[in-house]
Amino acid sequence: MAYDNTCKYLAETYAPNFVRWLLGINPTNVEVIKTEIIPEPIRSDALILLQIDRKILHLEFQTLPYSDPPIPYRMLKYWTLLYGKYWCDIEQVVILLKETDSELASQDKFERQKTRHSYRVIRLWEEESAPFLADNALLPLATLTRSETPTALLSEVAERIGRIEEPDRQRNISAAAEILGGLRFDKNLIRQLLREEIMKESVIYQDILQKGEQIGEQRGEQRGLQIGLEQGLEQGEQKGEATVIIILITHRFGNVSEEIEAKIQSLSISQLNELAIAQFDFTSLEDLINWLSESEN
């Protein structure tokens, strides 16, 4: 869930930047479409819809090209639902985050009998780094792009994050770079280059890793961070998601009361997913308390 939520936050918060990157245009108006408009979405946590004039940009971020139901079928179904509602052009892009040799990473269409539906696939590890380094909103994704010297690339990302003047944006971009960078780099290298003085209030990747492993051990199901946070432990997914969010909040605003922790731990999976995105916009614990109060209504 951590990678999905991080990419969703970036694409929705910096929607014009993603439109410029993916469509090569400077949009005058970009609207984030709520996924609730699709009845029973297949994977609402990974679905991002941006409307630009009379076109919809549909983004799907995937750590790896494995999915149930398969990605090609999902893209066909979403296109059909969106076209039936909006009757406009729909640009679909699947963005793969983690390098893999799987043939599925090159699959860019659905084919069955006489039905054929195509979409665009971007494998970040094949993309040039320069366009991502030039845009602060895309810096977290730059950590996963092509480079003959990956360590130097991570160092440059950290340096550019350090130049961001607006504190909230610097904090959130740092947190996103730290989480996504964990798909490629050793945690010690991330801690060394994305220094604490640069990202004072960002999430500590190592803490998330350790907490995810602890939850797996408690459940007798030791799984890696990728499975623990993306797919969740079947019985411990809700507890694991709540624990990660508490870590995020604690690193940003300091320790929270037992009462607040209890409220977060009592949230449903869907509410926790909403909170994982909403917390990036919080500026104080008061925002969190208000959000929790509204969720009880």
N, C-alpha and C positions, 0 to 999 in steps of 0.2 A: 504493500500500500504506500510506503514512503516515497517510492520513485514515481508512482502514478500521481500522488497528491502534489509532489514537488513540480512535476511538469505541468499539471493542470493549473497550479498557482501561477507559474510563469506565463503560460499561454493566455490566461484570462486577464492577468494584471497588466501584461505588456502586449496586448492583442495587436496593436498596429505594428509593433516590431516583428511579430511573427508573420503578419501579412506581407510586410516588405520582404522578408527573407524568402518566404515560400511562393509568393505570387509576383514579386518584383515590381510592385506598385506602391505608391504613397497614398494610403487611404485617407479620405477626409472624414469618414464615419465608419466605425466598427462597433458592432453590437454583439455582446456575448449572449447567445441563446441558451436558455435554461434547458437542460436535458429532460425535464419533466414533460416537455411537449411531445416526447416519444413514448407511446404506451409500452410499459414493461421493457425498458431498455436492457439490452443484453449485458452491457457492462457500463453502467452509468458513471463509475468512478474514473474510467479511462476515456470517456467521450467528451470532446471539446468541440463546440460549434460556434463559429464566428460568422456573422452576416455582414457582407460588404456590398452596399447598394443592393443589386438584384442577384447576388451570388452568395453561396454559403461555402465556407471553408471548414471542412470536417477533419479534425486531427485525431489520430489515435497514437499514443505513445505506448510502446511495448518494450520491455526489457529484453525479451527474447521472442522469437517468432512462433511460440507455441501457445495455443489457445483452444479452449473448448466452450462454444463451437469454434471451428477454425476461422482465422482472420478473413480469408476470402469470402466466406459466407456472411460473416458479420458486416463486412463492407457493402455487400450486395443488399442485405436487409436494411441497413441504415439508409442507403441511397434511395431505396424504394419508399421507405417511410417519409424521408425528408422531401423527396420530389412530390409525393402525393399531398403533402401539406403546403409546400411553398411554390411549386411549379416554377422553379428557377434552376440555373446552373449550379452544380454542386461539385466542388473540387475536393477530392478525398486524398489524404496523405497519411500513410503509416510511417512513423518515425521509430526506427529500431535503435535502442540505446547501447546494448552490450554486444561486442564483437562475437561472431559465431561463424562456423563453417557450414552450418546447416543449409541445405538447399531451400528450406522454407524461407530463408531470409531474402531470396530472390523472387519469391512468388508475389506477383502483382496483379493477379486477376482470378476471377471465379469462372470456371468453365464446366458446364454440365449439359449434355445433349446440345440443344441449339441456343442455350443461354450463355452469354459471355459478358462479363462486367470487369472493367479495368480500373485500377487506382494507382496512385503513385507511392513508391516506397523509397524512403531515405535511410540509408545505413550510415549512421553518424561516423563510424570509424573509417569511412571512405571519403568523408567530406573534408575540404580544405579548412584549415583553422582560421584563416584571416578574417572572413566575414563575421565569424562568431566573436573573435577578439575585438572587432571594431564596434560592437554593439553591446552595451552593458547588460541589456536584458537577456542576451544570448550567452553571456560568459559562462554560466553553469554548464551549458551544453558543449562549450568549447573544450572542456576537460575530456570529452569522449571523441573528439575529432581526430583526423589523421595527423600523425607527426612522427618523424624519424627519431626525435628526442622527446619522448613523452614527459620526462621529468622537467625539461625546460619549458614545455608547454604549460604544465601545471604551475610552474613558477611565474610564468608570464600572466596567467589568469589571476594569481594571487596579487601580483603587482598592480594589475589594472583594477581589481576590486579595491585595493588600497587607495586608488585615486578618486573613487566615487565620493563626492562631497556630501551628499544628502545622507544623514546617518541611518534612517529607516531603510532606505533603499540599499545602502551598503550592507546592513545587517541581513536583510532578506536574500540578497544576491549571494552573500557569503554562505548562508545556511544552505541554499539550493546547490551551490557549487560543491559544498562539502558532502552533501548527501549523494549527488550524482557522481562526483569524483570517486566515491567508494566502489563504483562498479568497475573501475579500472586500476586504481592505485592502492598501494599498501597503506593501511591506516596510519602507520608511523610517518610515512612520507607526507600524507595529507596534513597531519598535525604539525609537521616541521615547516611546510611551506605556507599553508593557510594558517598563519600564526595567530595566536589568541589576541594579540594587540591589534591585528587588522580586523578580526571578526569578533569583537568583544562579546556580543550577545548571540552569536550563532550557535546552532546545535552542534554538539561534539559527537562526531561520527562514532568514535570508539565507545562512548557511553551507550549509544543505541545498540551497537553490536553486542556489548557485554550484557545489556538488559535483555536483548532478544535471545541470547544463548541461555541466560538464567531461566527465562520463561520456558524454553524448550526442555531444559533439564528438569524443572519442576513437573512438567507434564510427561516426562519420560520419552519425549520425542525431540531429540537433539537435531535441529535443522539449522542451516546457515541463515545469515541475515536476509539473504535474498528471498528464501522460502518463508522464513519467519515473518517478514514484514510485507511481502507482496501477496502471498497466498494465505498466510496465517496458519497457525496450528488449528486443526479442525475444532478442537474444544476450547483452545485457549486464544483464539484470534481476537475476541473482544477484549480480553484482559491485556494481551500484548499491544494492541492498538492504543488502548487507554494509557498504558505505561509509557509508550513512546511519546504521546502527546504531553503527558505530565513532565517528561524530560525536556521537551521543547519549551514549555511554559516556564519551567524552573530556570533554565539557562537564560531566558530573556528577562524575567521579572523577579528572580529569586524564589526562595522556598514558598510554597503555597500551604494553606491550612489543611488539616485533615478533612475538614468539611468539604472543601473544594475538591480535593482528591477523590473523596467518596462520590461526589456528584459526577465527576468525569468518569469514574469507573462504573457508574450505573448507566451510562449512556449506551444506546444500541449501536451496532456496527454502522448503520447509516448515519446516525447522529455524530459518531466519532469521525467519520469521513468528512462531514460538513465542518466540524470543529477544526480538523487538520488544515483545511483551507482557510477558514475564517480567522484563525489565530495569527496568520501573517499580517492581518490588518489591525490587530490589537496594539494599542500604545501603552496600556497599563493593565493591571490586574482588574481594575474596575470594568474594563471592556469584557474581560472573561466572565466576571460575575454576572454582568447584565446578559451576556449571551446564554449562560447556563440558566438564568431565571426565565428567559424567553423560551428556552427549549422545554421547560416544564409545563408550559401553557398548552 
